[in-house]
Every structure is written in structure tokens, then in C-alpha cells.
């Protein structure tokens, strides 16, 4: 990305043209309209502009992170708070149509409970967004939520903030969490645990998308089959989550800047293309 990071914050190709209008082709937009478009920032729509912004910075290499911070300070990019997945279409509609295709980006949680799961609500939102903007500028997390990308070191740091009995409970939760498979960790409900999932799924009446012969255990109807094979004692510990652990991306931003090895490999492969597209729009 070095060639991107040394480029101007605005792309010369988007500057107004003074060419004469030739007969036989559509007229260029009025100069005033082009100037107004150039004044518009690149927009990155986020479910939570505070926590998701710091999450996105944590996913970026140091030079990319500094570029984003500088562009944000200069008004070249705006990280927009949407407030929830279903609010993305309405937020997109408030953006000038000419800015949607090349200068608008969306980052959203996948909310997938396991690999191969489907979120019908999320699918509908993404389909609608894809009709109004470049689908390549929309990224749904491969893991369930931003919290599922936290490294064990960050979770350990978070657990040690607890006191008394709460600390011992969280330490045990972390031990069980570390023993899970990658898929289980990547889709575990980090904030509220399995009990929170159960309440959420019951209220939403969400159905499983797995074939019947793949379902095991008594919690199939609630799509919690991923943890059905775990010993009862461990599953009981997973009932409670880590709390608002996503705050670590902001509270310990310096740690993510100074420790880049943890995001190499799979995480870098997922986020580098999305971050690169944003950089190229600036």
C-alpha cells in the first residue's frame, strides 16, 4: 500500500474538468455540482461509529492507521454512526447518489452463529445496499462480531480488570474459551454468553439453517448446536460472556499499534482489501 499512502488525500482524476461539451455526448455536470461533490468526504458507515472505528484501526497496519487518523482529522473521511444493521439503507439514502458508488463504504457484523449459517435480515440489508452502492465496498465480518477478533492477550488483560469473585469467574471463562475450536471462538457470543443468545434467539424466533442430520443436542431449535458437544460443566461456564470487551480496542489502542503480529495471516487477508479500497477513494 506504500503507493497509496504517499498519494494526495484527494484524487486528481475527480477534479473538475474544463473541457468543452461536444455534440453527441452527454454534457458534463455543472462545475458547481462537481465542486460540491469534491467537498464531500469519503464515508464509512458503521453500526457504532465509536467502537467500530477503533476496531477498524486495530485491524490496520500502523501506516494505514496513521493515514486514516490524518484523513479523519482533515475531514477527508467521515466514520458515520448508523445505529444498527437495519439502519444502513436509510443512512445510505442520505448520501448524494454520485458519492455512493465510489466514495461510500459499509462495515457490518455478520451475526452468524456458525460457519454456514445465514442471517436472513442481514442478507436482505446487504442485497438492498448492493443496489445503491458498489457491493465490493461492503464488508460483512467473517467472524460473528468485532469482539470475536480480540486476541487472547486482550481478553486476559480485560479479565484482570475484574475484582473479587468476578475475576475468578472470568478467568475460568477464559480458560474454557481458549479450549474451544476456532469456529466456536469465532462465533461465540462474547458479550452476553450463551444465555444471552438463548434470550435473543427466542425473541427473534430465528430458525436454524442446518440440515436435520447435522443437528445434535437439545438446543438445536435455538441454533446453539455448535456448543452441544462441550462438557456440561464447561458449557455452563460459557453461559456468561465477557461483557463489554469490545471497549478494549479503544482503551488499549496503543497495544494494537505496538503488537502487529497477532493480526497477520487470516485477519490481514480479510481486512487488507477492504482498507485498501477505502484508501484508494481518498
Buried (B, 14 or more C-beta within 10 A) or exposed (E): BEEBEEBEEBBEEEEBEEEEEEEEEEEBBEEEEBEEBEEBBBBBBBBBBBBBBBBBBBBBBEEBBBBBEEBBEEEBBBBBBBBEBEBBBEBBEEBEEBBBEBBBBBBBBBBBBBEEBBBEEBEEBBEEBBEBBBEEBBBBBBBBBBBBBBBEEBBEBBBEEBEEEEEEBBEBBBEBBEEBEEEBBBBBBBBBBBBBBBEBBEEEEBEBBBEEEEBEEEBBBBBBBBBEEBEEEBBEBBBBBBBEBBBBBBBBBEBBBEEEEBBEEEBBEBBBEBBEBBBBBB
